Amino acid sequence: MSTSKLQIGTHVIAVTPERVAVNALVEVVHKGTDTAEEHKEKYGQWPCINLIYLQPDPNMKDQYGRQKGHMSSCSHGNVQGVPQGYCWFFPEEVPNVEIGEVVFFDKPVSE
């Protein structure tokens, strides 16, 4: 079980639709009036989040520098069973994931 608090600004590891691991920040937590932790307790899973990250491709630039990527209504990786992409994790849940690399999971990630 993660000891991190899920809120706006929390650092998470996102897995893009292309299965690339990226550092990301939480923009929105879809949790209703509960805290994220209460949502997890009540429904047995972390709420979906919106997040923002820097594009892993260094050639994707705009006038501000590296382009930003967004993922909306992104579920925690364990909701998928064996994570396939378009998901997020707390950093301590995936300590061996290399940022910027394509990731493949062969089993669910332990919380």
C-alpha positions in Angstrom: 0.0 0.0 0.0 1.3 3.4 -0.9 2.0 5.9 1.7 1.8 8.8 -0.8 -1.1 11.3 -0.7 -3.0 11.7 -3.9 -3.8 15.3 -4.6 -3.2 18.1 -7.1 0.6 18.4 -7.6 1.5 14.9 -6.5 4.3 13.3 -8.5 3.3 10.0 -10.1 4.7 7.7 -12.8 2.5 7.6 -15.9 2.6 5.0 -18.6 1.6 6.7 -21.9 -0.6 5.0 -24.5 2.7 4.1 -26.3 3.8 2.4 -23.0 6.5 4.9 -22.2 7.1 5.6 -18.5 7.1 9.3 -17.7 7.2 11.5 -14.6 3.9 13.3 -14.3 2.0 15.7 -12.0 -1.6 15.3 -10.9 -3.9 18.1 -12.2 -7.3 16.8 -11.2 -8.4 13.9 -8.9 -11.9 12.5 -9.8 -13.1 11.6 -6.4 -16.3 13.4 -5.7 -16.5 14.9 -2.1 -14.3 12.1 -0.6 -10.6 12.4 -0.2 -8.6 10.2 -2.6 -7.8 7.9 0.3 -11.5 7.7 1.3 -12.4 6.8 -2.3 -9.8 4.0 -2.3 -11.2 2.7 1.0 -14.8 2.9 -0.3 -14.4 1.5 -3.8 -11.3 -0.6 -3.5 -9.3 1.4 -6.1 -7.6 4.8 -6.5 -9.7 7.4 -8.3 -9.0 8.4 -11.9 -6.8 11.4 -12.4 -5.9 14.0 -15.0 -2.1 14.5 -15.3 0.5 16.4 -17.2 3.9 15.3 -18.3 6.8 16.3 -20.6 6.8 14.5 -23.9 9.4 11.8 -23.8 10.5 12.6 -27.4 13.1 15.4 -27.2 12.2 16.5 -30.7 8.7 17.4 -29.7 9.2 21.1 -28.9 7.2 24.3 -29.0 8.0 27.9 -28.2 8.2 27.1 -24.5 10.5 24.1 -24.8 9.6 20.4 -24.6 5.9 19.9 -25.4 3.6 18.9 -22.6 1.4 15.8 -22.8 -1.9 15.4 -21.0 -3.8 12.3 -20.0 -7.4 12.6 -18.8 -9.4 10.2 -16.6 -6.4 8.0 -16.3 -6.8 5.0 -14.0 -4.3 3.5 -11.6 -2.4 0.6 -13.3 -3.8 -2.0 -11.0 -7.4 -1.3 -12.3 -6.2 -2.9 -15.5 -5.0 -6.1 -13.9 -1.8 -6.4 -15.9 -1.1 -2.8 -16.8 -1.1 -2.1 -20.6 -0.6 1.7 -20.8 -2.6 4.9 -20.2 -2.3 4.4 -16.4 -0.5 5.8 -13.4 1.4 4.6 -10.3 3.0 6.1 -7.2 6.8 6.1 -7.7 7.4 3.6 -4.9 5.0 1.1 -6.5 7.3 0.8 -9.6 10.8 1.4 -8.4 12.5 -0.5 -11.3 10.7 1.3 -14.1 13.1 3.4 -16.2 11.7 6.8 -17.1 11.7 7.4 -20.8 11.7 3.7 -21.6 9.0 1.4 -23.0 7.6 -0.7 -20.2 6.0 -4.1 -20.3 4.3 -5.7 -17.2 3.7 -9.4 -17.1 1.7 -9.4 -13.9 -0.2 -6.9 -11.7 1.9 -4.4 -9.7 1.6 -4.9 -6.0 0.3 -2.0 -4.0 
